[in-house]
Amino acid sequence: MSIVPKPITDFPWRILALLLAIALFGTVVLYSAASGNLFPWAVNQGVRFCVFSAMALVLSRIPVTTFARFAFPAYGAVLAALVLVELIGGVAGGSQRWINLGFMQLQPSEFMKPIIVLTIARFYAMLPVGEIRRWNAIWPALILIGFPWALVLIQPDLGTATMILAGGITVMFLAGLPLRLFIGSGLTVAALIPIAFSFLHDYQKNRVLIFLDPESDPLGAGYHISQSKIAIGSGGIWGKGFLQGTQSHLQYLPEGHTDFAFATMAEEWGLIGGTLLILAFMLLFRWGIRVAMRTEDKFARMTAAGLTTTIFFYVAINLMMVMGLAPVVGIPLPFMSYGGSSMLTVMLCVGIIMAIDRAGKRRSGSRNWA
């Protein structure tokens, strides 16, 4: 018999160690971005990781049935909060995204990213198998996705709205809807792009146009992308060395500690550091997909895969953004970019996946014992 209590040995130590490694690296990058100062970014980021890791472990002990039971009520509560943002939300930087609670600024749209996955997964888990290829399997999900997407888009927050839409559509795909539906929807969206473009704010239009040709205004709207490319490219294979970056330390790279943290890292750690970081994230995605494949419960399977995809979108969109492969939409890189909202969302996703993993292992252990 082991002297270590079973609840301790049941903790997913491997994935926690992986997350700790990524977070520690992110803290080192933020320390460098602050020119060798622990405050204000590095220490705050480390404290947040510890707090949110504890939250994820608490979530991992909650039965999966509880997440399913409260999916719709949680969706309704966050949707009401999004409406409240439009009525009394605080405005900062031209966007109305936060509710002032006195002790903190609450951004309800961040909670909608994992909750939309839980809600759509719950809807399809309740739907009879015979209905999956009928219209009744499509329009309710589109309404559930459409309301929060529209409320976030008018804040305006194009990045978060894109994440909510992507998370919901991903679960619809995982539920087994006909492929022709997604092909037809893609063609329809492509046809509507010119119309949607006319409704964007001026700064959003500039982001799209600059993405297509960043060199057209290298000192203006294209400055972020141009400087990010310079920082990444100047790092070479091995990087300039820790605390030796020039683009970030000389203030050429805007938002080097938030949206463009990867560029700050790549300048000092080079291609090797970037590759290792991407491999670490791939191990995280591999774990989430394996959890989804192991579970036999339909809701749990779609939830685990959907939440893993949500984290993937964070990483993929940010990396494409800083490399000039996608418009700048303000999506941070998990555990690397300074800020609590994205880390909270990602750790919510991780905690729920841990709960699904734990439930799957308990069922497997029960069958083996029997």
C-alpha positions as CSV (number, residue, x, y, z in Angstrom):
1,M,0.0,0.0,0.0
2,S,1.2,3.5,-0.9
3,I,1.7,6.0,1.9
4,V,0.5,8.7,-0.4
5,P,-3.3,9.2,-0.2
6,K,-5.2,8.0,-3.3
7,P,-6.8,11.5,-4.0
8,I,-3.2,12.9,-4.3
9,T,-2.0,10.2,-6.6
10,D,-5.2,10.6,-8.8
11,F,-4.2,14.2,-9.6
12,P,-3.1,14.7,-13.2
13,W,0.4,15.5,-12.3
14,R,1.8,15.2,-15.8
15,I,-0.5,17.8,-17.3
16,L,0.0,20.0,-14.3
17,A,3.8,19.8,-14.8
18,L,3.4,20.6,-18.5
19,L,1.2,23.7,-17.7
20,L,3.7,24.7,-15.0
21,A,6.6,24.5,-17.5
22,I,4.7,26.7,-20.0
23,A,3.7,29.2,-17.3
24,L,7.2,29.4,-15.9
25,F,8.6,30.1,-19.4
26,G,5.9,32.8,-19.8
27,T,6.9,34.4,-16.6
28,V,10.5,34.4,-17.7
29,V,9.5,36.1,-20.9
30,L,7.5,38.7,-19.0
31,Y,10.4,39.3,-16.7
32,S,12.5,40.1,-19.8
33,A,9.8,42.2,-21.3
34,A,9.9,44.4,-18.2
35,S,13.6,44.8,-18.7
36,G,14.6,42.5,-15.8
37,N,11.9,43.6,-13.3
38,L,9.7,41.2,-11.4
39,F,7.0,43.8,-11.1
40,P,4.4,44.4,-12.4
41,W,4.0,41.6,-14.9
42,A,6.0,38.5,-13.9
43,V,5.0,38.2,-10.3
44,N,1.3,39.0,-11.0
45,Q,1.3,36.4,-13.7
46,G,2.8,33.8,-11.4
47,V,0.3,34.4,-8.7
48,R,-2.6,34.2,-11.1
49,F,-1.3,30.9,-12.4
50,C,-1.2,29.5,-8.9
51,V,-4.7,30.7,-8.1
52,F,-6.2,29.4,-11.3
53,S,-4.4,26.1,-11.0
54,A,-6.1,25.6,-7.7
55,M,-9.4,26.5,-9.3
56,A,-8.8,23.9,-12.1
57,L,-8.1,21.2,-9.5
58,V,-11.3,22.0,-7.7
59,L,-13.2,21.8,-11.0
60,S,-11.6,18.4,-11.7
61,R,-13.3,16.9,-8.6
62,I,-16.8,18.0,-9.8
63,P,-18.9,15.2,-11.4
64,V,-19.3,15.6,-15.2
65,T,-23.1,15.3,-14.7
66,T,-23.0,18.6,-12.7
67,F,-21.5,20.4,-15.7
68,A,-24.2,19.0,-17.9
69,R,-27.0,19.9,-15.5
70,F,-25.9,23.5,-15.2
71,A,-24.9,24.2,-18.8
72,F,-28.1,25.9,-19.8
73,P,-28.5,27.9,-16.5
74,A,-24.9,29.1,-16.8
75,Y,-25.5,30.1,-20.5
76,G,-28.5,32.1,-19.4
77,A,-26.6,33.8,-16.6
78,V,-23.7,34.8,-18.9
79,L,-26.0,35.9,-21.7
80,A,-27.8,38.2,-19.2
81,A,-24.5,39.6,-18.1
82,L,-23.7,40.4,-21.7
83,V,-26.9,42.3,-22.0
84,L,-26.0,44.1,-18.8
85,V,-22.7,45.1,-20.3
86,E,-24.6,46.9,-23.1
87,L,-26.7,48.7,-20.5
88,I,-24.2,49.7,-17.8
89,G,-20.8,48.4,-18.9
90,G,-17.7,50.4,-18.6
91,V,-16.1,51.8,-21.8
92,A,-12.3,51.6,-22.3
93,G,-10.3,52.0,-25.5
94,G,-13.5,52.5,-27.5
95,S,-15.0,49.1,-26.4
96,Q,-17.7,48.4,-23.9
97,R,-16.8,45.0,-22.4
98,W,-16.6,45.2,-18.6
99,I,-18.9,45.4,-15.6
100,N,-17.4,47.2,-12.7
101,L,-18.0,45.1,-9.5
102,G,-15.9,47.5,-7.3
103,F,-13.2,45.0,-6.5
104,M,-12.6,43.9,-10.1
105,Q,-13.6,44.5,-13.7
106,L,-15.7,41.5,-14.9
107,Q,-15.6,40.6,-18.6
108,P,-18.6,38.2,-19.1
109,S,-17.6,37.4,-22.7
110,E,-14.6,35.4,-21.5
111,F,-16.9,33.0,-19.6
112,M,-19.0,32.5,-22.7
113,K,-16.0,30.8,-24.5
114,P,-16.1,27.6,-22.5
115,I,-19.9,27.8,-21.7
116,I,-20.9,27.9,-25.3
117,V,-19.1,24.6,-25.7
118,L,-20.9,23.1,-22.7
119,T,-24.2,24.4,-23.9
120,I,-24.0,23.1,-27.5
121,A,-22.6,19.8,-26.3
122,R,-25.5,19.5,-23.8
123,F,-28.1,20.3,-26.6
124,Y,-26.7,17.5,-28.9
125,A,-26.4,15.1,-26.0
126,M,-30.1,15.5,-25.3
127,L,-31.1,15.3,-29.0
128,P,-32.3,11.8,-30.2
129,V,-29.9,10.2,-32.6
130,G,-32.5,10.1,-35.4
131,E,-32.8,13.9,-35.3
132,I,-29.2,14.7,-35.9
133,R,-29.6,15.2,-39.7
134,R,-32.8,17.2,-39.5
135,W,-33.4,21.0,-39.4
136,N,-34.4,20.7,-35.7
137,A,-30.7,19.8,-35.0
138,I,-29.4,23.0,-36.6
139,W,-31.5,26.1,-35.9
140,P,-31.6,25.8,-32.0
141,A,-27.8,25.6,-31.9
142,L,-27.4,28.5,-34.3
143,I,-29.6,30.6,-32.1
144,L,-27.7,29.6,-29.0
145,I,-24.4,30.6,-30.7
146,G,-25.8,33.7,-32.5
147,F,-27.1,35.6,-29.5
148,P,-23.8,35.8,-27.6
149,W,-21.8,36.2,-30.8
150,A,-23.9,39.3,-31.8
151,L,-23.7,40.8,-28.3
152,V,-19.9,40.5,-28.2
153,L,-19.5,41.7,-31.7
154,I,-21.3,45.0,-31.0
155,Q,-19.1,45.7,-27.9
156,P,-17.0,45.6,-30.3
157,D,-14.7,42.6,-29.6
158,L,-14.0,40.8,-32.9
159,G,-11.5,38.4,-31.4
160,T,-13.8,37.1,-28.6
161,A,-16.8,36.9,-31.0
162,T,-14.7,34.8,-33.4
163,M,-13.7,32.5,-30.5
164,I,-17.4,32.0,-29.4
165,L,-18.5,31.3,-33.0
166,A,-15.6,28.9,-33.6
167,G,-16.2,27.0,-30.3
168,G,-19.9,26.5,-31.0
169,I,-19.5,25.5,-34.7
170,T,-16.8,23.0,-33.7
171,V,-19.2,21.2,-31.3
172,M,-21.8,21.2,-34.1
173,F,-19.2,19.5,-36.4
174,L,-18.3,17.0,-33.6
175,A,-22.0,16.2,-33.1
176,G,-22.1,14.6,-36.5
177,L,-24.0,17.1,-38.6
178,P,-23.8,16.6,-42.4
179,L,-20.6,17.9,-43.9
180,R,-22.6,19.5,-46.7
181,L,-24.1,21.9,-44.1
182,F,-20.6,23.2,-43.2
183,I,-19.6,23.5,-46.9
184,G,-22.7,25.3,-47.7
185,S,-22.4,27.6,-44.7
186,G,-18.8,28.3,-45.6
187,L,-19.8,29.4,-49.1
188,T,-22.6,31.5,-47.7
189,V,-20.3,33.2,-45.3
190,A,-17.8,33.9,-48.1
191,A,-20.5,35.5,-50.2
192,L,-21.6,37.7,-47.2
193,I,-18.0,38.9,-46.4
194,P,-18.3,42.0,-48.6
195,I,-21.6,43.0,-46.9
196,A,-20.3,42.2,-43.4
197,F,-17.1,44.3,-44.1
198,S,-19.2,47.4,-44.6
199,F,-20.6,47.1,-41.1
200,L,-17.2,46.9,-39.4
201,H,-15.8,49.8,-37.4
202,D,-13.1,51.8,-39.1
203,Y,-10.3,50.4,-37.0
204,Q,-11.5,46.8,-37.7
205,K,-11.5,47.6,-41.5
206,N,-8.0,48.9,-41.1
207,R,-6.9,45.7,-39.4
208,V,-8.2,43.6,-42.3
209,L,-6.7,45.9,-45.0
210,I,-3.4,46.1,-43.2
211,F,-3.3,42.3,-42.9
212,L,-3.6,42.1,-46.7
213,D,-0.8,44.6,-47.2
214,P,1.0,45.6,-43.9
215,E,3.8,47.4,-45.8
216,S,1.3,50.0,-47.1
217,D,1.4,51.8,-43.8
218,P,4.5,50.5,-41.9
219,L,4.5,53.4,-39.5
220,G,0.8,53.6,-38.9
221,A,-1.8,50.8,-38.9
222,G,0.8,48.2,-40.1
223,Y,3.3,49.1,-37.4
224,H,2.3,46.2,-35.0
225,I,2.6,43.5,-37.7
226,S,5.8,44.9,-39.2
227,Q,7.6,45.2,-35.9
228,S,6.4,41.7,-34.8
229,K,7.9,40.2,-38.0
230,I,11.2,42.0,-37.4
231,A,11.4,40.8,-33.8
232,I,10.7,37.2,-34.8
233,G,13.0,37.2,-37.8
234,S,15.9,38.9,-35.9
235,G,15.9,36.1,-33.3
236,G,17.3,33.6,-35.9
237,I,17.7,30.0,-34.9
238,W,19.1,30.4,-31.4
239,G,17.9,33.9,-30.5
240,K,19.7,37.0,-29.2
241,G,19.9,35.7,-25.7
242,F,17.9,36.3,-22.5
243,L,17.4,40.0,-21.7
244,Q,19.2,40.8,-25.0
245,G,16.1,41.6,-27.1
246,T,16.1,45.1,-28.8
247,Q,12.7,45.3,-30.3
248,S,10.9,45.0,-27.0
249,H,13.4,46.7,-24.7
250,L,13.7,49.7,-27.0
251,Q,9.9,49.9,-27.2
252,Y,9.8,49.3,-31.0
253,L,7.5,46.3,-30.4
254,P,4.0,47.4,-29.1
255,E,2.2,45.2,-26.6
256,G,5.3,43.0,-26.3
257,H,4.0,41.7,-22.9
258,T,0.4,41.0,-24.1
259,D,-0.8,40.2,-27.6
260,F,2.8,40.1,-29.1
261,A,4.5,38.2,-26.2
262,F,5.4,35.4,-28.7
263,A,7.4,37.9,-30.7
264,T,9.2,39.1,-27.5
265,M,10.1,35.5,-26.8
266,A,11.2,34.6,-30.3
267,E,13.6,37.5,-30.5
268,E,15.5,36.3,-27.4
269,W,15.0,32.5,-27.7
270,G,14.9,32.1,-31.5
271,L,13.4,29.3,-33.6
272,I,14.4,26.8,-31.0
273,G,12.5,28.5,-28.2
274,G,9.4,29.0,-30.4
275,T,9.5,25.4,-31.6
276,L,9.7,24.0,-28.1
277,L,6.8,26.2,-26.9
278,I,4.7,25.0,-29.8
279,L,5.5,21.4,-29.1
280,A,4.5,22.0,-25.4
281,F,1.1,23.3,-26.6
282,M,0.8,20.3,-28.9
283,L,1.2,18.0,-26.0
284,L,-1.6,19.8,-24.2
285,F,-3.8,19.4,-27.3
286,R,-2.9,15.7,-27.5
287,W,-3.9,15.2,-23.9
288,G,-7.3,16.9,-24.4
289,I,-8.1,14.9,-27.6
290,R,-7.1,11.6,-25.9
291,V,-9.4,12.4,-23.0
292,A,-12.2,13.0,-25.5
293,M,-11.5,9.7,-27.4
294,R,-11.3,7.6,-24.2
295,T,-14.7,8.7,-22.7
296,E,-17.9,6.9,-23.7
297,D,-20.3,9.6,-22.6
298,K,-21.5,11.7,-25.6
299,F,-21.7,15.0,-23.7
300,A,-18.3,14.5,-22.1
301,R,-16.7,13.5,-25.4
302,M,-18.0,16.6,-27.3
303,T,-17.1,18.8,-24.3
304,A,-13.6,17.6,-24.0
305,A,-12.9,17.9,-27.7
306,G,-14.7,21.3,-27.9
307,L,-12.7,22.8,-25.0
308,T,-9.4,21.5,-26.4
309,T,-10.3,23.1,-29.7
310,T,-11.0,26.4,-27.8
311,I,-7.5,26.4,-26.3
312,F,-6.2,25.5,-29.8
313,F,-7.9,28.5,-31.3
314,Y,-6.2,30.7,-28.7
315,V,-2.8,29.5,-29.7
316,A,-3.3,29.2,-33.4
317,I,-4.9,32.6,-33.9
318,N,-2.3,34.4,-31.8
319,L,0.6,32.8,-33.6
320,M,-0.9,33.5,-37.0
321,M,-1.6,37.1,-35.8
322,V,2.0,37.9,-34.7
323,M,3.4,36.3,-37.8
324,G,1.2,38.3,-40.1
325,L,-0.9,35.3,-41.2
326,A,-4.1,36.7,-39.7
327,P,-5.5,40.1,-38.8
328,V,-4.7,41.5,-35.4
329,V,-7.8,40.7,-33.4
330,G,-6.5,40.9,-29.8
331,I,-6.3,37.2,-29.0
332,P,-3.6,36.5,-26.3
333,L,-1.3,33.5,-26.1
334,P,-2.2,31.3,-23.1
335,F,0.2,31.5,-20.2
336,M,2.6,33.8,-22.1
337,S,0.6,37.0,-22.6
338,Y,0.1,39.1,-19.5
339,G,-3.5,39.2,-18.3
340,G,-5.9,37.2,-16.2
341,S,-8.9,36.9,-18.4
342,S,-7.4,34.5,-21.0
343,M,-5.6,32.4,-18.3
344,L,-8.9,32.1,-16.4
345,T,-10.7,30.9,-19.5
346,V,-8.0,28.4,-20.4
347,M,-7.8,27.0,-16.9
348,L,-11.6,26.7,-16.8
349,C,-11.3,24.5,-19.9
350,V,-8.4,22.5,-18.4
351,G,-10.3,21.9,-15.2
352,I,-13.4,20.6,-16.9
353,I,-11.3,18.3,-19.2
354,M,-9.5,17.1,-16.0
355,A,-13.0,16.2,-14.5
356,I,-13.9,14.3,-17.7
357,D,-10.5,12.5,-17.6
358,R,-11.0,11.6,-13.9
359,A,-14.6,10.3,-14.6
360,G,-13.3,8.2,-17.5
361,K,-10.5,6.6,-15.5
362,R,-12.9,5.8,-12.7
363,R,-15.3,4.0,-15.1
364,S,-12.4,2.1,-16.6
365,G,-11.2,1.1,-13.1
366,S,-14.6,-0.1,-12.1
367,R,-14.9,-2.3,-15.2
368,N,-11.5,-3.7,-14.6
369,W,-12.3,-4.5,-11.0
370,A,-15.6,-6.1,-12.0
